Amino acid sequence: MLPQNFDAVAKVDFAFYYIFGISIVLLLGITAVAGWFVYRYHHTRNPKATDISGNLWAEVAWTVIPSLIVMSMFYYGWVGYKALRTVPDNAMTVKVTARMWSWVFQYENGKRSSVLYVPQGTPVRLDMTSVDVIHSLYIPAYRIKMDTVPRMDTYAWFNPDTQGSYDIFCAEYCGMKHANMISTVEVLTPDEFEAWYTDANASEGAGRAVSLFETYGCLGCHSLDGTDGVGPSLKNLYGATRQVVMPDGTSKELVADEPYLRRAILDPAAELTAGYAPVMMPYEGAVSEDDLKVMVQWLMHGNQVSIDAGRDLMM
Ligand code: CUA
């Protein structure tokens, strides 16, 4: 029996090590017996075969003992499963939206982020869905792996009891950039979290723009530091050119000028249909003119602004 206060992670780990331990014992035991049989019943030591018609107690033993072992494995697996499915009453809820190929985490006050910020000590319930194909939210540190399915709601929960940064992966193959569909859980102190949570947006300048990129989920696919991820980095994007193949097969040079940046942010689907955008860049919902201006300004002139300063403002 497990103590009551064992948390979900420990219960899942217990089931794993319990089954692993039994497997090791069986592997060694069966191998040893098989080896001993090979030696003992070699024809030079056992020249005359024995005809055994049956043994009731041997049959009872190899039926009952394995059944008990398998039932105990089921029991501990069930205990771990129950712990993963039973959300504590004091949990905060975060909505998780998966899409090709990033995560958007939306909080109860409407704040959105592509990184999952949580306060230490408060259980977090994740309500998940997907806007396109099946993905799977995988947070190894909390033993969570839950599919996100279009038009279906799934959930999971975890208890962020230790500060730090923990990996988030997509564990369901979902297309070309599946491997880039990564993020982190950032466990902050309750005070740090409160400061981040209640800070609607940094009000001015680069910090505001970076904060907006975060809010609209852009940073799930586009970096600020010049490295290309799922999409091109937002740094140095302005003025970049690219040969694109139009739906009719002709090719055309696309320039990331101001009108293009505005169109691409406001209505990426139209760009996709027109053959401009090579991959989907979905943002569900409206982008206000004011926010759009700030973001486009940053894209056009952000190169001179320190990115780190922006990050600091955001936190
Ligand atoms: Cu999303 Cu793999």
Boltz pocket constraint, residues with backbone or C-beta under 6 A from the ligand:
constraints:
  - pocket:
      binder: B
      contacts: [[A, 99], [A, 100], [A, 101], [A, 134], [A, 135], [A, 136], [A, 170], [A, 171], [A, 172], [A, 173], [A, 174], [A, 175], [A, 178], [A, 179], [A, 181]]
      max_distance: 6.0
